[in-house]
Amino acid sequence: MFWNKKFKSRSNQIELMDDPTLRGDALQQNLEELEQVNIWLGGYAIILDTLEHLHIAGFFKAAKPIRIVDVGCGGGDTLRCVARWARKQNLKLELIGLDFNDFMLEYCERKSQDYPEIQWQKMDIFNPSFANERYDLAICSLFCHHFSHQELVSIFKSLRQNCDIGFVINDLHRHPLAYYGIKFLTRVFRGSYLVQHDAPLSVLRAFKHKELKALMAESGINRYYLAWRWAFRFRLLAFT
C-alpha cells in the first residue's frame, strides 16, 4: 500500500536548509518559524527535562563550568533556552553552538547579545579534528534527520570520543500523522517556502524506534535511554 511504502524507510531527499550557502530574509523567517515550532511541539521540553534529570542525578556538580555543545545549532534558540534554565538553577555552563552556515552563526550572534555564556563557532563535524574537541555533553536537536545512517554512525562515534557524559537527541518520529499534520499546519499558517518544503520532508527523513536502536548498536553505544515524546518526537540520551 502507498500509505505504508511512503513511511517504510527514511527519505534521502535533501532539504533546502542543508545548503550551507543559504542566507537572506527567507532563511531568517524560517529560523524564527522553527523556534515557534519548538515552543508549540515540545522540543525545548525534551532538552530541559534531560538536563534537569542529569542535574538531579549529580552529573553537574563539577567545580568548573559544565561544557555543553549544540551540534548544528541553527538559529541558536535551544542554547538560549538552556542558558535561561541554567541561570534559574544557578548553574555555571559554558555553551558552544556549532554550525557550518555563516548566516546562521551571524543570526545567532545578533539574537544572543544578552547571553555571554554562549559561544558560536563554525565547524565541520566530519573534519577529524572535531573528534579531538572536549565537551561534557552534546545536544543534537532536530539535527540527526539531516544525515544518512552511515553519516550518523560516524557522528556518534565522534561524540563517544569527545563527550565525557554523553549526548542527547531530540528528533522526529516518522509517522503519517506527523507528516500530514505538519504539512497542513505550515500551509494554514502560511509559513515560508522553506518551512513548507522542509518540515514535511523532515518527517520523511526522520526515524522509527528500531532505526535509532540500530544506530546505537553500530556506534558501539550500549548505555542509552530512548523514549517517545509528544508531539511525534524521540528523546535519546546516550551515555559515553
LINKA-V250719 format. One line per field, one symbol per residue. phi: phi as a letter, one per 20 degrees, with the letter a starting at -180 (. if undefined). psi: psi as a letter, one per 40 degrees, with the letter a starting at -180 (. if undefined). A space follows every 10 residues. Layout:
phi->???
psi->???
//
This chain:
phi->.ggfffdfcf fdfefffeff efaoffffff ffffffffff dnffffffff fffffffnfd dffegfeddd emflenffff ffffffffel decddcddbd dgfffffgff ecfecffddd cebefefgff fefdcebddc dldfffcfgf ffgffffffg fddfeqbddd beefbgffff ffffffefel fffffffeff fgffeecdgf ffffffffem dddbccbecf dlcddcdded
psi->idddddedih iehhideehe ehiadddddd dddddddddd eedddddddd ddddddeeef eidiihhhhh hgebeedddd ddddddddef ihihhhhhie hddddddddd efdegeehih ihhheehddd eeihidiihg hfddeeiidd dddddddddd dehddaihhh iihhiddddd ddddddddef iidddddddd ddddeaiidd ddddddddef hdhihhihii hfiihhhhh.
//
